[in-house]
Amino acid sequence: MVITLHGGPGTTGSAVRLAQGLSRNFRVIEPWQRPSGEIPLTVAVHIQDLHNLILSRCKGEKPALVGSSWGAMLALAYAAEYSETINSMALVGCGTFDKESRKVIAQKRRLKIADYISKHPEHKADLQLDIGAQIMKWHGMTDTYEPLPIDDASLAPEPFDMQGHKETWQDMLRSQEKGIYPQSFTSVKVPTIMLHGADDPHPGSMIWDTLKRYIPHLQYHEFPRCGHDPEIEKHAKDDFFAVLSSWLKEHSLGTNGAQPENAPDPKSWSGD
């Protein structure tokens, strides 16, 4: 069994094409993380929600966690507390655990936006926006290399949860400042791999170097001509799913994780 974790925080449903691609070989659960509401969202809240899901849906079977961006960070935070309940982790376009990596992301995005607008002067006014507003508006353009089109409108993510994003991300930053992450990842013992696009503004090698100090067995694989979401990239998608599926089969899933021939359409279990 594989559990895919979407990014953001707050981009509910953004892991659907990741889950759909993996469903060809595995049973997949694509949980939608708790949205903003009556209680402030924290990393601990998301960890507990994921733990409750694993206890209720996996019935003693140890799943693999495949997290995308923020979802990869959540997978790591979960494994730091409940490593014994999972069998492996794949971190796709993993987020950052140090200020220097975040500076690199901002700089790469800033340069890409400026380059794009220099070729499309009708958007010149956007350069007057602060960098946060620029990144929010041009996020899709800065993070992808050559994405495949979305042919099915049902595969588009839900509306972005800005409040949930801010609450969760600020708590993650506070946890990093307190020395909780990535230091607690020393307790992560399951096989773990980072899968990263070479053209992702998130600096894969820097993030890997940081995490390897605490997870010495962390593997790394990089895809050329690929941005932040390899599952939607024209030049990397097929290779990405081949590498990820092979790695998952090798690390403890075996035939028990394979999808049966008469399995339902993946949309029937996505969005749990």
C-alpha positions as semicolon CSV with decimal commas, in nm:
position;residue;x (nm);y (nm);z (nm)
1;M;0,000;0,000;0,000
2;V;0,114;0,354;-0,080
3;I;-0,006;0,676;0,082
4;T;0,057;0,992;-0,122
5;L;0,084;1,324;0,062
6;H;0,006;1,647;-0,122
7;G;0,206;1,966;-0,103
8;G;0,142;2,324;-0,004
9;P;0,063;2,317;0,277
10;G;-0,289;2,383;0,154
11;T;-0,287;2,251;-0,205
12;T;-0,551;1,989;-0,143
13;G;-0,581;1,737;-0,425
14;S;-0,248;1,828;-0,585
15;A;-0,120;1,471;-0,545
16;V;-0,393;1,321;-0,761
17;R;-0,174;1,261;-1,067
18;L;0,099;1,120;-0,844
19;A;-0,156;0,882;-0,691
20;Q;-0,305;0,799;-1,028
21;G;0,034;0,711;-1,176
22;L;0,125;0,487;-0,884
23;S;-0,214;0,315;-0,890
24;R;-0,103;0,118;-1,194
25;N;0,120;-0,091;-0,969
26;F;0,004;-0,032;-0,611
27;R;-0,298;0,019;-0,392
28;V;-0,297;0,391;-0,320
29;I;-0,462;0,618;-0,065
30;E;-0,455;0,991;-0,140
31;P;-0,566;1,162;0,184
32;W;-0,668;1,525;0,183
33;Q;-0,497;1,697;0,472
34;R;-0,705;1,882;0,728
35;P;-0,810;2,230;0,609
36;S;-0,808;2,547;0,816
37;G;-1,095;2,583;1,057
38;E;-1,174;2,609;1,425
39;I;-0,833;2,498;1,553
40;P;-0,497;2,638;1,433
41;L;-0,312;2,393;1,211
42;T;0,026;2,266;1,326
43;V;0,269;2,001;1,211
44;A;0,162;1,793;1,511
45;V;-0,203;1,807;1,403
46;H;-0,115;1,679;1,054
47;I;0,106;1,406;1,202
48;Q;-0,175;1,285;1,426
49;D;-0,425;1,291;1,138
50;L;-0,189;1,079;0,927
51;H;-0,130;0,838;1,213
52;N;-0,504;0,796;1,266
53;L;-0,546;0,727;0,893
54;I;-0,274;0,461;0,893
55;L;-0,421;0,290;1,200
56;S;-0,774;0,289;1,058
57;R;-0,711;0,214;0,691
58;C;-0,395;0,003;0,678
59;K;-0,511;-0,265;0,924
60;G;-0,163;-0,351;1,045
61;E;-0,002;-0,332;0,700
62;K;0,295;-0,095;0,683
63;P;0,247;0,148;0,393
64;A;0,503;0,344;0,198
65;L;0,474;0,722;0,222
66;V;0,525;0,918;-0,100
67;G;0,522;1,288;-0,019
68;S;0,538;1,576;-0,265
69;S;0,701;1,907;-0,161
70;W;0,542;1,993;0,176
71;G;0,405;1,638;0,175
72;A;0,765;1,510;0,178
73;M;0,834;1,726;0,483
74;L;0,523;1,589;0,653
75;A;0,635;1,233;0,572
76;L;0,969;1,301;0,741
77;A;0,805;1,460;1,045
78;Y;0,571;1,162;1,073
79;A;0,853;0,909;1,040
80;A;1,047;1,086;1,314
81;E;0,769;0,984;1,555
82;Y;0,615;0,671;1,401
83;S;0,886;0,513;1,190
84;E;0,773;0,167;1,300
85;T;0,434;0,204;1,126
86;I;0,570;0,252;0,771
87;N;0,806;0,053;0,550
88;S;0,968;0,320;0,330
89;M;0,950;0,682;0,214
90;A;0,993;0,863;-0,116
91;L;1,041;1,240;-0,096
92;V;0,942;1,408;-0,423
93;G;1,066;1,767;-0,462
94;C;1,121;1,783;-0,087
95;G;1,083;2,118;0,089
96;T;1,351;2,298;0,285
97;F;1,491;2,268;0,637
98;D;1,737;2,561;0,638
99;K;1,734;2,931;0,555
100;E;2,006;2,910;0,292
101;S;1,804;2,670;0,079
102;R;1,501;2,899;0,103
103;K;1,714;3,193;-0,013
104;V;1,817;2,992;-0,318
105;I;1,453;2,914;-0,400
106;A;1,353;3,281;-0,378
107;Q;1,646;3,389;-0,595
108;K;1,578;3,126;-0,863
109;R;1,211;3,218;-0,876
110;R;1,287;3,591;-0,886
111;L;1,525;3,547;-1,180
112;K;1,285;3,324;-1,372
113;I;0,997;3,568;-1,326
114;A;1,213;3,861;-1,438
115;D;1,332;3,668;-1,744
116;Y;0,977;3,572;-1,839
117;I;0,845;3,928;-1,801
118;S;1,135;4,067;-2,008
119;K;0,997;3,855;-2,294
120;H;0,635;3,941;-2,215
121;P;0,637;4,316;-2,138
122;E;0,258;4,321;-2,104
123;H;0,320;4,184;-1,751
124;K;0,580;4,449;-1,663
125;A;0,360;4,594;-1,385
126;D;0,402;4,268;-1,192
127;L;0,764;4,360;-1,123
128;Q;0,632;4,627;-0,885
129;L;0,473;4,360;-0,667
130;D;0,667;4,232;-0,367
131;I;0,844;3,904;-0,430
132;G;0,587;3,706;-0,231
133;A;0,303;3,832;-0,451
134;Q;0,508;3,769;-0,765
135;I;0,579;3,411;-0,663
136;M;0,215;3,347;-0,572
137;K;0,097;3,473;-0,913
138;W;0,367;3,302;-1,119
139;H;0,414;2,991;-0,904
140;G;0,326;2,743;-1,177
141;M;0,563;2,901;-1,428
142;T;0,860;2,919;-1,191
143;D;0,833;2,565;-1,059
144;T;0,786;2,362;-1,377
145;Y;1,012;2,294;-1,674
146;E;0,765;2,173;-1,941
147;P;0,444;2,047;-1,779
148;L;0,195;1,822;-1,953
149;P;-0,153;1,970;-2,003
150;I;-0,437;1,875;-1,769
151;D;-0,689;1,705;-1,997
152;D;-0,933;1,614;-1,721
153;A;-1,070;1,904;-1,515
154;S;-1,140;1,663;-1,228
155;L;-0,764;1,629;-1,178
156;A;-0,719;1,998;-1,091
157;P;-0,644;2,072;-0,723
158;E;-0,904;2,217;-0,489
159;P;-0,893;2,594;-0,414
160;F;-0,575;2,687;-0,230
161;D;-0,618;2,707;0,149
162;M;-0,416;3,020;0,229
163;Q;-0,501;3,024;0,598
164;G;-0,413;2,657;0,638
165;H;-0,092;2,716;0,446
166;K;0,017;3,003;0,668
167;E;-0,069;2,828;0,994
168;T;0,106;2,504;0,904
169;W;0,412;2,661;0,739
170;Q;0,471;2,905;1,023
171;D;0,457;2,617;1,269
172;M;0,710;2,424;1,059
173;L;0,942;2,725;1,061
174;R;0,904;2,759;1,439
175;S;0,985;2,390;1,478
176;Q;1,299;2,437;1,272
177;E;1,405;2,738;1,480
178;K;1,356;2,532;1,797
179;G;1,583;2,261;1,660
180;I;1,309;1,999;1,627
181;Y;1,353;1,958;1,251
182;P;1,562;1,826;1,091
183;Q;1,739;1,709;1,409
184;S;1,466;1,460;1,502
185;F;1,510;1,280;1,170
186;T;1,791;1,077;1,325
187;S;1,513;0,838;1,434
188;V;1,413;0,771;1,071
189;K;1,530;0,417;1,001
190;V;1,317;0,309;0,704
191;P;1,457;0,314;0,348
192;T;1,421;0,668;0,214
193;I;1,488;0,828;-0,123
194;M;1,473;1,184;-0,257
195;L;1,349;1,225;-0,615
196;H;1,421;1,571;-0,753
197;G;1,399;1,765;-1,077
198;A;1,724;1,927;-1,192
199;D;1,530;2,244;-1,283
200;D;1,331;2,260;-0,960
201;P;1,394;2,595;-0,786
202;H;1,418;2,391;-0,466
203;P;1,791;2,310;-0,459
204;G;1,786;1,932;-0,443
205;S;2,154;1,876;-0,368
206;M;2,150;2,135;-0,086
207;I;1,841;1,981;0,072
208;W;1,992;1,634;0,038
209;D;2,317;1,747;0,201
210;T;2,121;1,888;0,495
211;L;1,907;1,578;0,543
212;K;2,194;1,330;0,501
213;R;2,349;1,459;0,823
214;Y;2,053;1,309;1,006
215;I;1,951;1,030;0,765
216;P;2,281;0,880;0,643
217;H;2,104;0,613;0,437
218;L;1,906;0,874;0,237
219;Q;1,932;0,806;-0,137
220;Y;1,905;1,070;-0,409
221;H;1,795;1,058;-0,774
222;E;1,774;1,362;-1,002
223;F;1,584;1,396;-1,330
224;P;1,710;1,626;-1,610
225;R;1,473;1,876;-1,778
226;C;1,236;1,845;-1,483
227;G;1,086;2,092;-1,237
228;H;0,919;2,060;-0,900
229;D;0,653;1,801;-0,990
230;P;0,807;1,522;-1,200
231;E;0,474;1,338;-1,227
232;I;0,346;1,614;-1,462
233;E;0,669;1,689;-1,652
234;K;0,680;1,601;-2,022
235;H;1,045;1,491;-2,025
236;A;1,056;1,317;-1,686
237;K;0,717;1,163;-1,613
238;D;0,778;0,815;-1,753
239;D;1,127;0,786;-1,607
240;F;1,004;0,920;-1,274
241;F;0,729;0,660;-1,235
242;A;0,962;0,382;-1,353
243;V;1,228;0,476;-1,096
244;L;0,980;0,533;-0,813
245;S;0,779;0,217;-0,878
246;S;1,092;0,003;-0,904
247;W;1,229;0,151;-0,581
248;L;0,903;0,096;-0,393
249;K;0,881;-0,265;-0,508
250;E;1,240;-0,324;-0,399
251;H;1,195;-0,176;-0,053
252;S;0,951;-0,391;0,137
253;L;0,635;-0,358;-0,070
254;G;0,688;-0,667;-0,280
255;T;0,382;-0,842;-0,415
256;N;0,171;-0,748;-0,112
257;G;0,166;-0,389;-0,233
258;A;0,074;-0,467;-0,591
259;Q;-0,257;-0,353;-0,726
260;P;-0,489;-0,647;-0,806
261;E;-0,596;-0,690;-1,167
262;N;-0,958;-0,606;-1,088
263;A;-0,876;-0,296;-0,882
264;P;-1,122;-0,007;-0,911
265;D;-1,047;0,316;-1,092
266;P;-0,798;0,517;-0,881
267;K;-1,045;0,803;-0,841
268;S;-1,262;0,570;-0,632
269;W;-1,009;0,585;-0,350
270;S;-0,852;0,927;-0,405
271;G;-0,960;1,209;-0,177
272;D;-1,016;0,998;0,134
